[in-house]
Amino acid sequence: MSSMLNSGLPSGGSQLPLPQIIDQALQHLQAGNADRARYILAAAPLEARDDAFACRAFSLIYLSANDYPNAIAWFNHALALNKNNPEALTGKGTALQGDGRLSEAIACFDQALALRPIVPETWYNRGIALDALGDIAAALHSYDAALAQRPNYPWALTRRCDALAKLGRLEEALTLSHTLVSIAAESPDSWCRRGNILQELGRYGDALASYSQALALRPAFPAALINRATTLNEIGRYDEALLDLDKALQFDPDQPQALIARANVLQNLGRKAEAEAAYRRVLASQPLITHQTVTRNPAFRALFVFAPISGNTPIQDMISFSNYESNILILLPDAEYDVSFLKSRADVVVNLISDVDCSGSALAQVADLVTHLNKPLVNDPAKVLITDRENVACLLATTENCRIPVTRRYASEPLLKLIQSQSLDISFPLIIRVAGTHGGDEMERLSAPQELEAFVRARSESEFYVSEFIDYRSADGLFRKYRFIFVGDEILPYHLAISDQWKVHHASTEMANHAWMQAEEERFLQHPETVFGPEAFGALRAIQSKLGLDYFGIDCALDSEGSVVVFEVNASMLVHLRNDAFPYKNGPVQRIKAAFASMLKQKAASTAVEV
């Protein structure tokens, strides 16, 4: 340890008394000259480590100067003099935490708390270390312990609020955010945090009010401007969103989040050329967009390839608050990419381009890119290419215990000719949808040729899928649509939606208003095998085998014989964590998220053949 003590030691050491050395170092530290403070301490005689007052002072000065190795060394000297010194243990834990040695830091905090449990700051710092390691539930316990001792501890309240949000407990986080803004009504950060939670809950009007309050307190607040713009975009107020984003970009013209948000708004406005230009600005300033991990040492690195002008797998909630590094690559036509750099940031590559109807050229581009990257791959573009509705219907037509509607794809003119000549080979009633749409948009059940012709003529520039209608009502007359997510080798339930209408979407049903519906969904999520028998699960497994994708979803029903009625199978399905109205969904969704992370980890650990 003597070499560390004498690092930078002036010739002959210091002849000043220890109190004077400490006083001079403190003066320089308070004046903002941390280097000079450390230089003075380094000149102290070796005997200082045997002085308890000097050990305490030196360690705290080094800690304040963010010189964690020297701080740790001096806390060790203090502990050598008294191993049961809770202040030194807490200080050493804080220094270890600053040095990224989180597990050691937690061990120090635990020793300190065993000696002196009523110290809210120690509980708080322990929570931060656990948070950084990704153990959010344990971190929350530590914040709770700190708040039990100091109920209005603002930093612990803030961290607790963030931990609740990470765990998907958004209503609790929102309640706590109300407390934060009541304690610190003049804090723009508290108002912005409240807005973020409200946005996650889909309460867009309240979110806008919170962001506006944050901006009233701090007009130069880019994060609040960007988040308010994102909310405005969600509710279709695109022009206002652009104004906020233009203001945010005045502070940093190349801010990636603002540029991406602006590109999204422009895309929604149909201004695709401008949207692509904004994405190119992002690509020029930041080749990869890296999402923050919950740990300082990521388990592995995943490269997610995203084509913004195409249809992509919604992946935000799957990668949020993860212990692996997520690097998002924006794939643009004719853009050049540094393959060596990308390989250095990827242990596994995930192709997010999933919608065949609007992503043909992007799928070809990503197929070429992943060939050169030569890394373990999730969702091979060649396999995604076979997931258009017509091809899936043909692929699965002979699957045992599976019923899939006959589906054809048509351009408008050929379809109109078939209608007029009464040559359509799908009988009425039938389902028609505009190719490339999801969520029930631009989709209708029609009962007569004239209705079909009117639908097509109103959208003459589109292409269409025409499918036979299978009446999938249950014995009680209600329609039930189940969603499973396929992750690696697993088949995991995601939701059940029950409705008296044939077009079933969870958000538009009465699920939130009927306890019996929720109880039935919960039973399905906890024990799907009691709903889908061995034959039905065999059909799901066959579908998984025939598609060969690593990550995708299925929307389906069961007919009166127990066979699987397939509505949709692709990698474009949404899995989200915002389930406060249905808290029983949190566990199943977290299982999907954990399975996704496990699949990526296994892929990342496999050995790729070098090019």
N, C-alpha and C positions, 0 to 999 in steps of 0.2 A: 504493500500500500504506500510505502514511502515514495515510490516513483511518481505515483499520482499526486501525492501531496506536493512534490517539488516540481511538477510540470510548470515550466515557465518561470521558475524561481530565479530572481535576480542574484547576481554574484554575491555570495556571502550571506544571503538571506536577509531578513528584516531584523533590525535592532529595536524596533518599537515594541512597547508593551502590548499584550494581546488586546486589552480594551481599546487602545488607540487604533490598532490594525482594524478591528471590527468597526469602529466609528468611521474611519476613513472609507472603508469598503461600502458601508451603508450610505454615506454621503454621495459617493460616485454612482451607486445603484439608483438612488432617488433622483439624481440628476440625469438619469437615462444613459449612463456610461457603464454598462454591465461589464464590458471587457476590462475596463480599468479596475473595477471592483474585484473581478476574478484575479487579476494580476497581483493586486495587493494581498489577497488571501493566499495566493500561491507562495508568497514570500514569507509566510508565517513559519516559525520554527516547528520541528516535528513534535515537540512537547505539547503542542496545542491539542493533539488528539487525546491527551490524558486529562484535559480540562473540560468538565461537563458544560460549562457556560460557553466556551469556545466552540465545542462540537455543535451545540444547539444553534449558535449564531451563524457559524460557517455553513452548516447544512441548509439553514433557511435562506441565507443570502444566495447560495448556489441554486437553490430551488427557485427563488424569485428571478434569478437570471436565466432560468431554463437550462442550466447546465446540470442535466440529470445524472450523468456518471459521477461527477464530483459530489453532488448532493447525496447520492446513494452511499458513496464512500464515507462521508462525514456522519450520516445517520448510522452507518455500521459502527463507527467509532463510538458514537453515543450509546449504542446498544451493547457494545463491548464493556462499557462502564456500568450499564444497567439494562439487562436483557428484558426486563419487565417495564420498560419506559413506554407508555401508550402513545405519548406525543411523538417519540422517535419512530415507533412502528407506523403510526399514521403518516408521518412525513415521508418515511421510506416508501410506503405504499404509493403515495402521491408521486414521488420521483420515479418509481418503477413504472407507474402508469404513464407518465410523460415519456418514458423511454420505450414504451410499447411492450413492456414485460407484464402483461395483464394478469396472468395466472399468479405470478409471484406477488403482484400488487394486492390481489384479493386475499392471498394468504396472510399478508401483513395486516390488512384491514381486519381480518378475522381475529388475529392475535390481539390487536389493539382493542377490538370490541369485547373480547373475552375478559380483558382487564378493566375496560371502562365502556359499558354498553350504551350509556346515555350521552352520545356525542352525535348529533344529527349530521354534522359535516362528514364524519367517517362513513356513516351509512350512505350518504349521498355519493361520496366518491366511490364507494364499493359498487353502488348501482351503475355508475358511469362505466366502470371497468367491465361489469357483467354485460352491460348494453353493448359495449364494443366487441365482446366475445360472441355476441349473438344470443345470449341467454336472456331474452327479454322478460320472461316470467320471473326469473330470479332478480333481475334488475328492478322490476316493479315492486317486489317484496322489500328490497332495500330502500327504495324511495318511500314506501309506505312507513317503514320503520323511522326514517328521518322525519316524516311529516307527523308521526305519532308524538314525536318529541318537540317538534316546532311546526304547528299546523299551518302557519302562513309563510313557510320557507319558499320564497318565490322560485328559486332555481329547481328545487325538488318538485314543486308543483308543475313547472314547465316540463321537466323530464318525465314525470309521471303521465302527463297529458300525451306526450309523444309516444311513450311506451304503450299506452292504451290504444292509440291509433295504429301502431305497428302490429298489435295483436288483433286488430280488427274490431275492437270494442269501441266503436265510434260514438255511440250514444253516451257512454261514460266519459270518453274524451271530450265530447262537446260540453257535457255538464261541467267538467273541470275547466274547460276554456272559459265558461261564463265566470267562474270564480277568478280566473286569472285577469280577465278584463275588469272585474269589479275591484280587484286589489290594485291593478295598475292600468287605470282607464286611459292614461296618457301614453301607454306603450304601444307603438304601432306594430311591433312584433307580435304582441298578444292578440291584437285584432286580426292580423294576417293569419296567424295560426288558427284562430277560430274560423276564419273564412275557408281555410284549407279543409278543415274537418267538415264544414257544412257543404262544401263542394263535393267531397267524397260521399256524403249522404244524399246527394242529389237535391239539396235544398238551395237551389241556385239564387233565388231572390234574397234570402238571408245571407248567403255567401257574398253577394255583391255589396250588400250593406256593410258587411264587416270589412271588406277590402276598401271600400270608399272611406270608412272611418280611419283605417290605417293610413290611407293616402292623404286624408285631411290633416293628420298629425305629422306625416312625413311625405311631402309631395315627391321628393326624390327617392322613391322606394321601388326599384326595378322589379323585385320579386312580387310585390303586391300588384303592380301594373300587369305583369305577365299572367299572374294567376287570375286577376279580374278579367283579363282578355280571354283566357281559357274558358272561364265561366260564361262570358258573353257569347263565345263561339258555340258553347253547348246549347244555348237557347236561341240561336239563330240571329243574334244581334251583331252581325259581322262587321258593319261599318264602325260601330263603337269599339269593337275588339281591335280593329286595325289602328284606331287612334291611340289606344293604350299601348299597343306594341310599338308604334312609331315613337312614342314618348320614352318607352323603356330602351329602345335602341339608340336614343340620343345619348344615354349614359355609356353605352358600350355597343358600338355599331356591329360588332361581330359576336354578340352574346348568343350562343347556340340555342338556348331554350327559347329566347324571344324570336329568333329567326325561324325555328321549327314551328312555333305557335303561329307565327305570321303566315308561313307556308300552308299550314292546315286551314287557316281562315280563307286564304286565297283559293285553295282547292275547293272549299265548300261554296265559294262564290262562282266557281266555274272558270276562274282565271288561272288555268293550269300552267301556262307559260311563265307567269309571274311566280307561281308556287314553286315551279322547278328551279327558277333563278334563285329563289330564297334558299332552297335546299342546297344548291351549288355553293352559295356563300358559306353555309354551314360546313360543307365538305372541304372548302378551301381553307377555312380557319381552324377546323378541328376534324381530322380524319376519322376519329372515333368518338362517340359519346359514351363516356363511362359512367355507369350508375354506381353510387356509393354502396359499399358492402357494410354489413353490421360487424365486421371484424377487420382488424388491421392487417391480418395476414390471410388473404383469400385462399380458400381450399384449392381453387383452380380458376382458369379464365375461360369464359365462353364468349364467342363472337356470334352475334345475332345479325343476320343480313336482312335488311328491311328496305322494301321498295315503296317509297311514299306515294307514287302515282298509281299504285296497284293495290290489290287486296292482300292483307297480311294477317297472320295469326295474332290475335290480341294477347299480348304477353306481359303487359305492365305489372299486373298483380302477381304473376308467377315469378317474376325476378325481383320484386321489391323486397327489401329487408332480408337479403340472402347473404350467405357466407362465402359466395363465390363472386368473382368479378364479372360483370356483364358489360360487354363492349358492343355498342350498336353501330353498325356500318350502314350508312345510307347509300343504297345502290341506285345510281342514276344512269340513263342511257349515255353511252360514249365516254363515260368518266374513266379515268385511268387510276389504278390502285397499286400501291406498293405492296406486292405480295409478301415480300420478306418481312416488312413491318407488321402486316396483318397476322402472319404466322407466329410472330413473336408475342402477339397478344391473344392467342387462341390455343387452348388445349382441346376444345371441341367447337364445332361450327354448327349453328342452328339456322336453317333456312326458314324464314318467316313468311315468305311469299307463298300464298296458299290459295288464292282465288283464281282458278284457271280461266274464268270468263273474262277477266280484265288484266291478266298478268302474263300472257303468253311470251312476250319479248323479254320481260324481266326474268321469267323462269329459265329461258335460254341463257340469259346473261349470267345468272347465279350458278347455273350448271357448269359453265365454263370456269367461273371464279373458284368454285369449290374443288374442281379438278386440280387447279394449280395450287390451292392451299394444302390439299392432301392431308387433311385432318379428319378425325372421327366426325361423322356427320349425323345430324338429326333432320329428318324429313327430306330425303333425297328429292331434288326437283323432278327427276324422271318419274318418281312415284306420285308426286303431287299432280303431274300432268294427266293422270288417269282418273282424277276425282271430279271431273265435270259430271253433272247430273245424269246426262244421257249414258255416258260410259259406265258410271257406277251402277245404273239400273241394269245394263247388260251384264256387267261383271258379276252381280249378285243374284241374277235371275234364277239360277239353278241351285242356290244355297238352301240346304235343308232347313226346315222350320223357319223360313224367312219369306216374307212377302214384300216385294218392292214394286211400286207402281211403274207400269210401262211409261217411259219418258222419251220425248223426242225434242230435239233442238231445231228451231227454224228461224231463218231471216223473215222479215215481214212480208215481202212479196211472194215467196213460195208458200208461206202459210195462208195468205189471202187466197191464192189460187186453189189450194186444197179445200178451204172452207167453201168457196164459191162452187167448186165442182163436187162438193159433198164426198170428197175422197179421203178425209182425215180418218186414220185408222184407230183413233181413240174415241170412245163413245162418251156421250154426255150423261151426267155432269162430269166435268173435267176441271183440272187446275191449270191455270196459266200464270206465268210469272215472267218478268223481264230478267233476262240473263244478267248475272252480276249483282243482283240485289239480294238482301238478306233481311231477316227479322220480320218477314211478312209484308214488307213494303212491295208495292207494285205486283201484288199477287191476289188473284181472285178465283173463287169457284163459280163457274158459269154453267148454265143449264141449256143454252140454245145457241145455234150457229150465229144468229144475228148479234148476240151479246159478245161472242168471241170476236167477230169481225169489228165491232165497235171498239173493243179493247185494243186490238192490233192497230187499227187506223189512227187511234189517238196517240200512238207511240210508234209511228211508222219508221223511225230511224233506229229502233231497237232490234235486238234479237230476243227470242222467247224460248222458254221451256214449256211444253205442253205435257201434262201427266194425267193418267187416269186417277179418279178419286176413289179411294178405299174408305168406306164408312167404318171407322174404327171405334165407334161408341161402345162403352162398357155396358154391362147388364143394367146399370142404373140410369142409362141414357146420357151419361156425361162422357166427355172426351178426356183422355189422359195421355199426356205426352211426357215421355221419360228421356232424360239426357244422361248418357254415359261418356266419360272421357277415357280414352285409351292412352296409357302412358307406359312405354316400353312393353313389358309383358302383362301389365296390369289392366283391368277393366274396372273403373271406379265410378260409382253413381254421383251425379252432380245435382240434378233436381228432378222433381215431378211437378208438372203443372196440370191442374184440373179445371175444366171449363164446360159450360153448356154450349159453347160455340166450337165449330170445327177448326177454326184458325186459333191455335192455342199458343200463347206466349206468356211466360210466367208473370211478367210485369203488368199485363193487361187482364189478368184473371181476378177472381174474388178470393184468391188464396189468403190475402192478408186479413180478410174479414170473417173467415170460417175456421174455427179451431179444429174441426174434424178433418178438414183438408190438410191443415198443417200437421196434424197427428199422422195422417196417412203418408204424407211426404217424409216425415221423420222416420217412420217405420221402414219405408223404402230405402232411405239413405243409410240407415243403420244395418238393415238386413235385406239387401236387394235380392238375395237368393230365395226369399220367401215370396217374392212377386214374380221374378223371372226364374222359372224352373230349369232343370238340367238341359232340356232341349233348347229352351230360349237362350241360355248362356252358351250352349254349344254353337248356336247360330251367331252370337256375338263374337265368339272366338274365331269362327270361320271367316266372318267379315274382317276381323283384325288381320288374319293371315292373308286374305286375298288382297287387301290394300297395301300391307307391308309398311305403312307409315309408323314412325316412332311416337308421334303425338297427334291425336285428332279426336273428333267427337262424333257422336251419333245422336240424332233426334229420332225417336221411335215410339211405337205403341205395341200393345199386345192384342191380337184378335181373340175371338171366342174360343179358338182351339189352342191358344197359348203360343202361337207363332209370332215372331217379331215382324211388325209392320214398319218398314224403313221409310222415313221421310227425307232424311238428309244425312250424308256422311262426308265430312271434310275436315280440314285443319283450320278452318276459319272461325270456329265456335268460341264464344266468350266464356271465360271462367273468371269470376271476380270475387273480391273479398267483402263487398259491401252488403252484408246480410243482417243488418241490425233488426229488421222487421221479422227475420226468420233465424233467430240465433242458433237453432239446432243445425243450420247448414254450415256453421263455422268449422266444426270438426271435419266433416267430409271434404270441404274445400281445402283445408290445411293438409289433409291426406293427399289430395291431388298435387298440391304445391310441393309437398315433401317427396312424393314419387317422381315429380319432374326434376327436382334437384338431384335425387338419387340416380336417375337415369343419366343426367348430364355428367355426374361424377364418375359413373361407370364408363361412359363413353370417353371422358377425358383421360381416364387411367389406361385405356387401351393404347397399344402401340401402333402409330401410323407409319406406313412405309414412306420413307423419304423419296422425294422426286429426284 
